[in-house]
Amino acid sequence: MTLHEAIIRYLEYCELDRNLSVKTVRMYGQYLQLLESWLVKTKGTNAPDMQVSQLDEQMIRSFRLYLSREYRHPIKGPLKRISQIKYLMAIRGLLKYLLKQKEQVLPPDMIELGKLGDRSIKFLHDDELARLLQAVDEKDRNMLRDKAILETLFSTGCRVSELCGIDRSHINLNTGEFSVRGKGDKTRVVFLSASAKDALQKYLGVRKDPYKPLFVRTRGPKGNKELTDEKFRLSPRSVERIVEYYRIKAGIVQRISPHVLRHSFATDLLAHGADLRSVQEMLGHANVSTTQIYTHVTNARLKEVHEKYHSGNK
């Protein structure tokens, strides 16, 4: 089997058999197509004719060096270590698939991902979070939407893509809980705090339009042909702009994204005594190891234990 054909079949396998999201399949395709184009450019390989059995350990190592030293993403620039690992994981996934197809290929375990340093995350402290939420002028009915967005992000820990996918019919303000569809097309239950329910009630109370999305644009397209639900659905990029606008208005120095509110949600729960497994479920993490990035909370608790029990503090 040629490498070009193998990549096409693997992406189809990811879409149909593994049921991965369109976005994930597209990303895998970009990673593997970069490998293919790099082989053509540097090795003089005719990619359409290259057999998968020809892909050896030295080629992969040279590609790793290319990602680390030379490659520049058109938008993001030099790749961070975690991004480099994602490319290697895509190649390992391809090789695992080919082994199942009885192809003679490089064993996937021969591709070492390398160590990744401790991941640092951004989150808002209590005073910063209060300033962010208070920066919204609720007297302006257009800003009621923005307040509801910020409160919902912090209350549920939703990813921005999950938030934008919510319809009005999904929300139950009486129970204060609803389901969202996350990564891998998995659903989970999220919960609304009292302040989030209040913000949503005020926002929905002034909505006079018939559109399904929970969060809609305040400036819609013109013309009856374009007046559809999806045309009015607020985009993730718009939510990013909203968060950045209120970040500046609140006088918060560090740049933040909607994902910072997700980190703040997890940090807040753990700091107030929630167990890691419960937070894992509410975040929709497949593995608890992913949730363990919030070690800054554990470190703070260790300091309290030290101060309370160490004899030198008596």
Secondary structure, 3 states (H helix, E strand, C coil): CEHHHHHHHHHHHHHHCCCCCHHHHHHHHHHHHHHHHHHHHHHCCCHHHCEHHHCCHHHHHHHHHHHHHCCEECCCEECCHHHHHHHHHHHHHHHHHHHHCCCCCCCHHHCCCCCCCCCCCCCCCHHHHHHHHHCCCCCCHHHHHHHHHHHHHHHHCCCHHHHHCCEHHHCCCCCCEEEEECHHHCEEEEECCHHHHHHHHHHHHCCCCCCCECCECCCCCCCHHHCCHHHHECCHHHHHHHHHHHHHHCCCCCCCCHHHHHHHHHHHHHHCCCCHHHHHHHHCCCCHHHHCCCHHHHHHHHHHHHHHHCHHHC
